[in-house]
C-alpha cells in the first residue's frame, strides 16, 4: 500500500454509495421489485446490481428471477420507484461533505458514475453538493461504462488532468476495476459491510483520519 500522494492533478469521485447514500434508495426500490416476483433481497441479490449500469443490473435481475430478456421491462418498473425514493431525500455518506469542503478550491474535483445523467443530477442537487464539482460524467454519456475505464478517463480529461497523477475514490468492485484500469491512485471505501475490495488505501468511511489528514495537505501539481 503506497502513501497517499500529496501532489495530484485532480480527484474524481464515484457518487452512489460513496458520496451519497443513494444505495439505500436504490435498495428499497430494488427490494420492492424483487418482492413483486416472490424473491427476497439480501447481499447476494445486491451483488448482482451494485456498481453496475441500469441496463446490466436489470439484465442480471431478469436472469436471476428466471425471466431472461425482460431487463427493459424491469428497468421501466424500477426507475419510477428509484425516482420516488430519491425525491424523498438523499443523505450524504459520513464525512463526504466535510471532505469536499476540505478539497474544494485546492484541487480540481469531478464525478464519474454508472448512474444515468438524470439520476446523477437529481442526487447531487438533492444533497446540495453539485457545486463542488467542475465536471461530472454519467454512464449514458460514454460508450463503455464501468468496469471499463472510459468514465474516469473522460472525467480526468475534462479536468485537463492525467489519471496517472490523479486520485479516484470508489466503493464497489465494478468501480474499483474502472479506476484501476484508468491508472489512478485508488482510495476505496466499500459501501457493502464486510466486502473485501482492492485499493491503495482502504477505509471504512470517508472521515477516516488518514483521508482527512491527506485532504488537509494535498495540493495540485
ChimeraX commands (.cxc) that place a marker at each C-alpha (Angstrom):
marker #1 position 0.00,0.00,0.00 radius 0.5
marker #1 position 1.52,3.30,-1.11 radius 0.5
marker #1 position 1.40,6.59,0.75 radius 0.5
marker #1 position -1.40,8.96,-0.25 radius 0.5
marker #1 position 0.01,11.32,-2.92 radius 0.5
marker #1 position 0.30,14.90,-1.69 radius 0.5
marker #1 position 0.62,16.35,-5.21 radius 0.5
marker #1 position -2.20,15.38,-7.57 radius 0.5
marker #1 position -3.59,16.53,-10.92 radius 0.5
marker #1 position -7.25,16.01,-9.94 radius 0.5
marker #1 position -9.57,13.92,-7.76 radius 0.5
marker #1 position -12.55,12.05,-9.21 radius 0.5
marker #1 position -15.28,10.53,-7.05 radius 0.5
marker #1 position -17.83,7.84,-7.66 radius 0.5
marker #1 position -21.24,9.02,-6.41 radius 0.5
marker #1 position -23.67,6.26,-5.43 radius 0.5
marker #1 position -22.68,4.60,-2.17 radius 0.5
marker #1 position -19.50,6.66,-1.84 radius 0.5
marker #1 position -20.54,10.34,-1.65 radius 0.5
marker #1 position -24.27,9.82,-1.23 radius 0.5
marker #1 position -26.37,7.13,0.37 radius 0.5
marker #1 position -28.32,6.62,-2.83 radius 0.5
marker #1 position -27.73,2.87,-2.43 radius 0.5
marker #1 position -30.32,2.87,0.36 radius 0.5
marker #1 position -32.80,4.49,-2.04 radius 0.5
marker #1 position -31.91,2.02,-4.77 radius 0.5
marker #1 position -32.03,-0.96,-2.40 radius 0.5
marker #1 position -35.55,-0.09,-1.19 radius 0.5
marker #1 position -36.72,0.21,-4.81 radius 0.5
marker #1 position -34.91,-2.98,-5.86 radius 0.5
marker #1 position -36.25,-4.95,-2.88 radius 0.5
marker #1 position -39.81,-3.97,-3.76 radius 0.5
marker #1 position -39.30,-5.11,-7.35 radius 0.5
marker #1 position -37.76,-8.44,-6.31 radius 0.5
marker #1 position -40.71,-8.90,-3.94 radius 0.5
marker #1 position -43.13,-8.43,-6.84 radius 0.5
marker #1 position -41.66,-11.63,-8.30 radius 0.5
marker #1 position -41.58,-13.51,-4.99 radius 0.5
marker #1 position -37.90,-13.08,-4.20 radius 0.5
marker #1 position -36.19,-11.78,-1.06 radius 0.5
marker #1 position -33.45,-9.18,-1.20 radius 0.5
marker #1 position -30.12,-9.62,0.58 radius 0.5
marker #1 position -26.37,-9.35,-0.09 radius 0.5
marker #1 position -26.42,-11.94,-2.90 radius 0.5
marker #1 position -29.11,-10.04,-4.77 radius 0.5
marker #1 position -27.44,-6.67,-4.17 radius 0.5
marker #1 position -24.19,-8.09,-5.59 radius 0.5
marker #1 position -25.98,-8.53,-8.94 radius 0.5
marker #1 position -26.76,-4.83,-9.08 radius 0.5
marker #1 position -24.31,-2.65,-7.15 radius 0.5
marker #1 position -21.94,-0.51,-9.21 radius 0.5
marker #1 position -23.44,-1.65,-12.50 radius 0.5
marker #1 position -25.28,0.33,-15.14 radius 0.5
marker #1 position -29.05,0.23,-15.01 radius 0.5
marker #1 position -29.13,-1.95,-18.13 radius 0.5
marker #1 position -26.67,-4.53,-16.79 radius 0.5
marker #1 position -28.29,-4.55,-13.33 radius 0.5
marker #1 position -31.76,-5.18,-14.78 radius 0.5
marker #1 position -30.43,-7.86,-17.15 radius 0.5
marker #1 position -28.82,-9.59,-14.16 radius 0.5
marker #1 position -32.07,-9.31,-12.24 radius 0.5
marker #1 position -34.02,-10.75,-15.18 radius 0.5
marker #1 position -31.73,-13.79,-15.32 radius 0.5
marker #1 position -31.89,-14.24,-11.55 radius 0.5
marker #1 position -35.69,-14.30,-11.38 radius 0.5
marker #1 position -35.91,-16.67,-14.35 radius 0.5
marker #1 position -37.13,-14.11,-16.87 radius 0.5
marker #1 position -34.12,-13.70,-19.19 radius 0.5
marker #1 position -34.56,-10.91,-21.72 radius 0.5
marker #1 position -37.02,-8.97,-19.57 radius 0.5
marker #1 position -34.41,-6.41,-18.47 radius 0.5
marker #1 position -36.09,-3.45,-20.25 radius 0.5
marker #1 position -39.43,-4.32,-18.62 radius 0.5
marker #1 position -37.80,-4.49,-15.18 radius 0.5
marker #1 position -35.98,-1.21,-15.84 radius 0.5
marker #1 position -39.26,0.51,-16.68 radius 0.5
marker #1 position -40.71,-0.75,-13.39 radius 0.5
marker #1 position -37.63,0.11,-11.30 radius 0.5
marker #1 position -36.91,3.68,-12.43 radius 0.5
marker #1 position -40.09,5.35,-11.09 radius 0.5
marker #1 position -39.56,3.63,-7.73 radius 0.5
marker #1 position -35.97,4.89,-7.53 radius 0.5
marker #1 position -37.00,8.42,-8.52 radius 0.5
marker #1 position -39.66,8.38,-5.80 radius 0.5
marker #1 position -37.09,7.29,-3.20 radius 0.5
marker #1 position -34.54,9.92,-4.35 radius 0.5
marker #1 position -37.18,12.64,-4.26 radius 0.5
marker #1 position -37.85,11.79,-0.61 radius 0.5
marker #1 position -34.26,12.82,0.16 radius 0.5
marker #1 position -30.68,11.63,-0.18 radius 0.5
marker #1 position -28.24,11.68,2.74 radius 0.5
marker #1 position -24.50,12.23,2.23 radius 0.5
marker #1 position -22.27,9.40,3.38 radius 0.5
marker #1 position -20.38,10.02,6.65 radius 0.5
marker #1 position -17.56,12.50,6.09 radius 0.5
marker #1 position -18.45,13.21,2.45 radius 0.5
marker #1 position -19.44,16.88,2.72 radius 0.5
marker #1 position -16.60,17.62,5.13 radius 0.5
marker #1 position -14.08,16.03,2.75 radius 0.5
marker #1 position -15.40,18.00,-0.22 radius 0.5
marker #1 position -15.16,21.24,1.79 radius 0.5
marker #1 position -11.52,20.49,2.65 radius 0.5
marker #1 position -10.63,19.81,-1.01 radius 0.5
marker #1 position -12.73,22.49,-2.71 radius 0.5
marker #1 position -10.77,25.27,-4.36 radius 0.5
marker #1 position -7.45,23.48,-3.88 radius 0.5
marker #1 position -7.67,20.50,-6.24 radius 0.5
marker #1 position -9.93,20.06,-9.31 radius 0.5
marker #1 position -12.82,17.72,-8.42 radius 0.5
marker #1 position -15.02,15.55,-10.63 radius 0.5
marker #1 position -17.60,12.77,-10.54 radius 0.5
marker #1 position -17.64,9.59,-12.65 radius 0.5
marker #1 position -20.69,7.38,-12.15 radius 0.5
marker #1 position -22.51,4.40,-13.63 radius 0.5
marker #1 position -25.78,6.24,-12.96 radius 0.5
marker #1 position -27.56,7.97,-15.81 radius 0.5
marker #1 position -27.32,11.77,-16.11 radius 0.5
marker #1 position -30.85,12.42,-14.84 radius 0.5
marker #1 position -30.30,10.31,-11.73 radius 0.5
marker #1 position -26.89,11.87,-11.05 radius 0.5
marker #1 position -28.15,15.44,-11.34 radius 0.5
marker #1 position -31.15,14.67,-9.12 radius 0.5
marker #1 position -28.96,13.08,-6.44 radius 0.5
marker #1 position -26.29,15.82,-6.41 radius 0.5
marker #1 position -28.98,18.52,-6.29 radius 0.5
marker #1 position -30.97,16.79,-3.53 radius 0.5
marker #1 position -27.82,16.62,-1.37 radius 0.5
marker #1 position -26.71,20.18,-2.31 radius 0.5
marker #1 position -23.20,19.12,-3.35 radius 0.5
marker #1 position -23.27,19.73,-7.14 radius 0.5
marker #1 position -21.29,22.97,-6.81 radius 0.5
marker #1 position -18.20,21.18,-5.51 radius 0.5
marker #1 position -17.52,19.58,-8.90 radius 0.5
marker #1 position -16.03,21.17,-12.01 radius 0.5
marker #1 position -17.10,18.20,-14.16 radius 0.5
marker #1 position -19.28,15.11,-13.96 radius 0.5
marker #1 position -19.61,12.19,-16.36 radius 0.5
marker #1 position -22.55,9.77,-16.36 radius 0.5
marker #1 position -22.96,6.26,-17.77 radius 0.5
marker #1 position -25.22,7.34,-20.64 radius 0.5
marker #1 position -22.52,9.75,-21.87 radius 0.5
marker #1 position -19.87,7.13,-22.66 radius 0.5
marker #1 position -19.76,4.10,-24.92 radius 0.5
marker #1 position -18.35,1.78,-22.24 radius 0.5
marker #1 position -19.23,2.43,-18.58 radius 0.5
marker #1 position -17.56,0.83,-15.54 radius 0.5
marker #1 position -15.75,-1.58,-15.21 radius 0.5
marker #1 position -14.30,-0.04,-18.39 radius 0.5
marker #1 position -12.10,2.97,-17.50 radius 0.5
marker #1 position -13.78,5.32,-20.01 radius 0.5
marker #1 position -15.78,7.25,-17.37 radius 0.5
marker #1 position -12.64,8.00,-15.39 radius 0.5
marker #1 position -10.56,8.78,-18.47 radius 0.5
marker #1 position -13.23,11.21,-19.68 radius 0.5
marker #1 position -13.55,12.92,-16.28 radius 0.5
marker #1 position -9.79,13.41,-15.91 radius 0.5
marker #1 position -9.57,14.63,-19.49 radius 0.5
marker #1 position -12.31,17.22,-18.88 radius 0.5
marker #1 position -10.38,18.36,-15.80 radius 0.5
marker #1 position -7.24,18.73,-18.00 radius 0.5
marker #1 position -5.59,16.18,-15.71 radius 0.5
marker #1 position -3.81,12.86,-16.05 radius 0.5
marker #1 position -5.29,9.85,-14.24 radius 0.5
marker #1 position -1.71,8.66,-13.65 radius 0.5
marker #1 position -1.22,11.59,-11.29 radius 0.5
marker #1 position -4.84,11.65,-10.14 radius 0.5
marker #1 position -6.86,10.01,-7.37 radius 0.5
marker #1 position -10.09,8.04,-7.74 radius 0.5
marker #1 position -12.45,7.18,-4.88 radius 0.5
marker #1 position -14.69,4.13,-5.14 radius 0.5
marker #1 position -16.99,1.84,-3.15 radius 0.5
marker #1 position -17.79,-1.14,-5.44 radius 0.5
marker #1 position -15.85,-3.87,-7.24 radius 0.5
marker #1 position -17.07,-2.56,-10.61 radius 0.5
marker #1 position -15.82,0.92,-9.83 radius 0.5
marker #1 position -12.54,-0.37,-8.41 radius 0.5
marker #1 position -11.86,-2.17,-11.70 radius 0.5
marker #1 position -12.61,1.01,-13.68 radius 0.5
marker #1 position -10.33,3.17,-11.54 radius 0.5
marker #1 position -7.53,0.60,-11.65 radius 0.5
marker #1 position -7.83,0.32,-15.44 radius 0.5
marker #1 position -7.62,4.11,-15.70 radius 0.5
marker #1 position -4.34,4.07,-13.78 radius 0.5
marker #1 position -5.37,6.39,-10.96 radius 0.5
marker #1 position -4.32,6.11,-7.33 radius 0.5
marker #1 position -7.27,4.40,-5.65 radius 0.5
marker #1 position -8.97,5.12,-2.33 radius 0.5
marker #1 position -11.62,2.51,-1.63 radius 0.5
marker #1 position -14.46,2.85,0.91 radius 0.5
marker #1 position -16.65,-0.28,0.49 radius 0.5
marker #1 position -20.36,0.51,0.75 radius 0.5
marker #1 position -21.25,-3.13,1.47 radius 0.5
marker #1 position -20.32,-4.11,5.00 radius 0.5
marker #1 position -17.71,-6.86,5.16 radius 0.5
marker #1 position -16.87,-6.55,1.46 radius 0.5
marker #1 position -13.15,-7.00,0.70 radius 0.5
marker #1 position -12.15,-4.66,-2.12 radius 0.5
marker #1 position -8.82,-3.67,-3.66 radius 0.5
marker #1 position -7.38,-0.20,-3.10 radius 0.5
marker #1 position -4.13,1.68,-2.47 radius 0.5
marker #1 position -5.88,2.88,0.68 radius 0.5
marker #1 position -8.94,1.04,2.01 radius 0.5
marker #1 position -11.03,2.75,4.70 radius 0.5
marker #1 position -14.41,2.13,6.29 radius 0.5
marker #1 position -15.60,5.75,5.93 radius 0.5
marker #1 position -14.59,8.97,4.20 radius 0.5
marker #1 position -13.91,10.56,7.56 radius 0.5
marker #1 position -11.09,8.10,8.24 radius 0.5
marker #1 position -8.29,10.16,9.89 radius 0.5
marker #1 position -5.82,9.16,7.17 radius 0.5
marker #1 position -8.10,10.59,4.47 radius 0.5
marker #1 position -8.87,13.75,6.45 radius 0.5
marker #1 position -5.17,14.41,7.14 radius 0.5
marker #1 position -4.39,13.90,3.46 radius 0.5
marker #1 position -7.17,16.28,2.42 radius 0.5
marker #1 position -5.70,18.97,4.66 radius 0.5
marker #1 position -2.33,18.86,2.90 radius 0.5
marker #1 position -2.89,17.65,-0.67 radius 0.5
marker #1 position -2.42,20.22,-3.45 radius 0.5
marker #1 position -2.50,20.38,-7.23 radius 0.5
marker #1 position 0.61,19.63,-9.25 radius 0.5
marker link #1:1,2 radius 0.2
marker link #1:2,3 radius 0.2
marker link #1:3,4 radius 0.2
marker link #1:4,5 radius 0.2
marker link #1:5,6 radius 0.2
marker link #1:6,7 radius 0.2
marker link #1:7,8 radius 0.2
marker link #1:8,9 radius 0.2
marker link #1:9,10 radius 0.2
marker link #1:10,11 radius 0.2
marker link #1:11,12 radius 0.2
marker link #1:12,13 radius 0.2
marker link #1:13,14 radius 0.2
marker link #1:14,15 radius 0.2
marker link #1:15,16 radius 0.2
marker link #1:16,17 radius 0.2
marker link #1:17,18 radius 0.2
marker link #1:18,19 radius 0.2
marker link #1:19,20 radius 0.2
marker link #1:20,21 radius 0.2
marker link #1:21,22 radius 0.2
marker link #1:22,23 radius 0.2
marker link #1:23,24 radius 0.2
marker link #1:24,25 radius 0.2
marker link #1:25,26 radius 0.2
marker link #1:26,27 radius 0.2
marker link #1:27,28 radius 0.2
marker link #1:28,29 radius 0.2
marker link #1:29,30 radius 0.2
marker link #1:30,31 radius 0.2
marker link #1:31,32 radius 0.2
marker link #1:32,33 radius 0.2
marker link #1:33,34 radius 0.2
marker link #1:34,35 radius 0.2
marker link #1:35,36 radius 0.2
marker link #1:36,37 radius 0.2
marker link #1:37,38 radius 0.2
marker link #1:38,39 radius 0.2
marker link #1:39,40 radius 0.2
marker link #1:40,41 radius 0.2
marker link #1:41,42 radius 0.2
marker link #1:42,43 radius 0.2
marker link #1:43,44 radius 0.2
marker link #1:44,45 radius 0.2
marker link #1:45,46 radius 0.2
marker link #1:46,47 radius 0.2
marker link #1:47,48 radius 0.2
marker link #1:48,49 radius 0.2
marker link #1:49,50 radius 0.2
marker link #1:50,51 radius 0.2
marker link #1:51,52 radius 0.2
marker link #1:52,53 radius 0.2
marker link #1:53,54 radius 0.2
marker link #1:54,55 radius 0.2
marker link #1:55,56 radius 0.2
marker link #1:56,57 radius 0.2
marker link #1:57,58 radius 0.2
marker link #1:58,59 radius 0.2
marker link #1:59,60 radius 0.2
marker link #1:60,61 radius 0.2
marker link #1:61,62 radius 0.2
marker link #1:62,63 radius 0.2
marker link #1:63,64 radius 0.2
marker link #1:64,65 radius 0.2
marker link #1:65,66 radius 0.2
marker link #1:66,67 radius 0.2
marker link #1:67,68 radius 0.2
marker link #1:68,69 radius 0.2
marker link #1:69,70 radius 0.2
marker link #1:70,71 radius 0.2
marker link #1:71,72 radius 0.2
marker link #1:72,73 radius 0.2
marker link #1:73,74 radius 0.2
marker link #1:74,75 radius 0.2
marker link #1:75,76 radius 0.2
marker link #1:76,77 radius 0.2
marker link #1:77,78 radius 0.2
marker link #1:78,79 radius 0.2
marker link #1:79,80 radius 0.2
marker link #1:80,81 radius 0.2
marker link #1:81,82 radius 0.2
marker link #1:82,83 radius 0.2
marker link #1:83,84 radius 0.2
marker link #1:84,85 radius 0.2
marker link #1:85,86 radius 0.2
marker link #1:86,87 radius 0.2
marker link #1:87,88 radius 0.2
marker link #1:88,89 radius 0.2
marker link #1:89,90 radius 0.2
marker link #1:90,91 radius 0.2
marker link #1:91,92 radius 0.2
marker link #1:92,93 radius 0.2
marker link #1:93,94 radius 0.2
marker link #1:94,95 radius 0.2
marker link #1:95,96 radius 0.2
marker link #1:96,97 radius 0.2
marker link #1:97,98 radius 0.2
marker link #1:98,99 radius 0.2
marker link #1:99,100 radius 0.2
marker link #1:100,101 radius 0.2
marker link #1:101,102 radius 0.2
marker link #1:102,103 radius 0.2
marker link #1:103,104 radius 0.2
marker link #1:104,105 radius 0.2
marker link #1:105,106 radius 0.2
marker link #1:106,107 radius 0.2
marker link #1:107,108 radius 0.2
marker link #1:108,109 radius 0.2
marker link #1:109,110 radius 0.2
marker link #1:110,111 radius 0.2
marker link #1:111,112 radius 0.2
marker link #1:112,113 radius 0.2
marker link #1:113,114 radius 0.2
marker link #1:114,115 radius 0.2
marker link #1:115,116 radius 0.2
marker link #1:116,117 radius 0.2
marker link #1:117,118 radius 0.2
marker link #1:118,119 radius 0.2
marker link #1:119,120 radius 0.2
marker link #1:120,121 radius 0.2
marker link #1:121,122 radius 0.2
marker link #1:122,123 radius 0.2
marker link #1:123,124 radius 0.2
marker link #1:124,125 radius 0.2
marker link #1:125,126 radius 0.2
marker link #1:126,127 radius 0.2
marker link #1:127,128 radius 0.2
marker link #1:128,129 radius 0.2
marker link #1:129,130 radius 0.2
marker link #1:130,131 radius 0.2
marker link #1:131,132 radius 0.2
marker link #1:132,133 radius 0.2
marker link #1:133,134 radius 0.2
marker link #1:134,135 radius 0.2
marker link #1:135,136 radius 0.2
marker link #1:136,137 radius 0.2
marker link #1:137,138 radius 0.2
marker link #1:138,139 radius 0.2
marker link #1:139,140 radius 0.2
marker link #1:140,141 radius 0.2
marker link #1:141,142 radius 0.2
marker link #1:142,143 radius 0.2
marker link #1:143,144 radius 0.2
marker link #1:144,145 radius 0.2
marker link #1:145,146 radius 0.2
marker link #1:146,147 radius 0.2
marker link #1:147,148 radius 0.2
marker link #1:148,149 radius 0.2
marker link #1:149,150 radius 0.2
marker link #1:150,151 radius 0.2
marker link #1:151,152 radius 0.2
marker link #1:152,153 radius 0.2
marker link #1:153,154 radius 0.2
marker link #1:154,155 radius 0.2
marker link #1:155,156 radius 0.2
marker link #1:156,157 radius 0.2
marker link #1:157,158 radius 0.2
marker link #1:158,159 radius 0.2
marker link #1:159,160 radius 0.2
marker link #1:160,161 radius 0.2
marker link #1:161,162 radius 0.2
marker link #1:162,163 radius 0.2
marker link #1:163,164 radius 0.2
marker link #1:164,165 radius 0.2
marker link #1:165,166 radius 0.2
marker link #1:166,167 radius 0.2
marker link #1:167,168 radius 0.2
marker link #1:168,169 radius 0.2
marker link #1:169,170 radius 0.2
marker link #1:170,171 radius 0.2
marker link #1:171,172 radius 0.2
marker link #1:172,173 radius 0.2
marker link #1:173,174 radius 0.2
marker link #1:174,175 radius 0.2
marker link #1:175,176 radius 0.2
marker link #1:176,177 radius 0.2
marker link #1:177,178 radius 0.2
marker link #1:178,179 radius 0.2
marker link #1:179,180 radius 0.2
marker link #1:180,181 radius 0.2
marker link #1:181,182 radius 0.2
marker link #1:182,183 radius 0.2
marker link #1:183,184 radius 0.2
marker link #1:184,185 radius 0.2
marker link #1:185,186 radius 0.2
marker link #1:186,187 radius 0.2
marker link #1:187,188 radius 0.2
marker link #1:188,189 radius 0.2
marker link #1:189,190 radius 0.2
marker link #1:190,191 radius 0.2
marker link #1:191,192 radius 0.2
marker link #1:192,193 radius 0.2
marker link #1:193,194 radius 0.2
marker link #1:194,195 radius 0.2
marker link #1:195,196 radius 0.2
marker link #1:196,197 radius 0.2
marker link #1:197,198 radius 0.2
marker link #1:198,199 radius 0.2
marker link #1:199,200 radius 0.2
marker link #1:200,201 radius 0.2
marker link #1:201,202 radius 0.2
marker link #1:202,203 radius 0.2
marker link #1:203,204 radius 0.2
marker link #1:204,205 radius 0.2
marker link #1:205,206 radius 0.2
marker link #1:206,207 radius 0.2
marker link #1:207,208 radius 0.2
marker link #1:208,209 radius 0.2
marker link #1:209,210 radius 0.2
marker link #1:210,211 radius 0.2
marker link #1:211,212 radius 0.2
marker link #1:212,213 radius 0.2
marker link #1:213,214 radius 0.2
marker link #1:214,215 radius 0.2
marker link #1:215,216 radius 0.2
marker link #1:216,217 radius 0.2
marker link #1:217,218 radius 0.2
marker link #1:218,219 radius 0.2
marker link #1:219,220 radius 0.2
marker link #1:220,221 radius 0.2
view
